Amino acid sequence: MEKQYKHWEDVRDLFRSWREENCRQSEDVVELWRDVLANYFGKLGDEGWLVLEQVFIAALDCKNMEVANFCLSKLNQEFPESLRVKRLKAMKYEALEQYDDALDILDLIIKKDETSAAPRKRKVTIFKSQGMIIEAIKELTDYLKIFMADQEAWLELCDLYISQQEWNKAAFCVEELILHSPFNHLYLQRYAEIKYTQGGYDNLEVARSYYSQAAKLNPSNVRVLYGLLLTSVHMASNSRCSSQKKKESIKLSEWASNQLAQLQQASNDSMMRYSTPWCAPLLQMGDTCRPSGTQLTNFTLSYPGGLEIHLKDAYQVELQ
């Protein structure tokens, strides 16, 4: 990397572009700093402090504590009372697994600036890295009382609740996400998956509705199509399902299956079009893209009570 960027101005511009694009490139940053830019730090002006912060974080990623300590020392000399520099100190303690010291610094930052989101998030990551999920949930809940519009935090809290099998609370988190972004098919998919996992006819009905909406927004989402297929099949075979809803479920399951078949065929055609000559015979031998445990075929799903669902050119999935 240093051979390509020998001039310090080129390295400076490269670092700047990585910061603007939020691209870490930690190994390259440390290497270029050590071999090129460190010798021209005085020419960077005020941008040099941003570079030091960038190099410090990259050094922590690479476990290069010598470079990290140098950068932190320079920043601390210039900004001894800066909360931003204190947060970097906390990150250093995290890297050294001195979590109590890191938490003390973060608590101090929060006490001085209660509107700062970054130190609160750092506390959540520390608790999570230690396996203290309950504490992480509590900290993140307190955070969301202040920063209620943070979608990333709601999604993280949802994952934490799922890890504890708190399905109702996880569903509440996704409901908040859907309120913020009602046309995000991934949020609709997540909500449907939670409801499907909870089980029971009522939850299956809700799951089918959200899977359907997600499929409407993104018909090529394979995970949504599989979810819609399985949910519709389970609903249609449920004794509580009325004849009208049973017909709807059968229709939806057939549609989802046909969509999956079309996506599979399109994938195979694409692979045949762009494959090299040596792998073309392998593709012609069969469905090499097919997920393990499935096959593309015509078949009928039979369930108690005489229910039959006829699927054409569909994935045959073994239901556990």
Beta strands, then each sheet from edge to edge (+ up, - down):
strand 1: 294-303
strand 2: 307-317
sheet 1: 1+ 2-
end
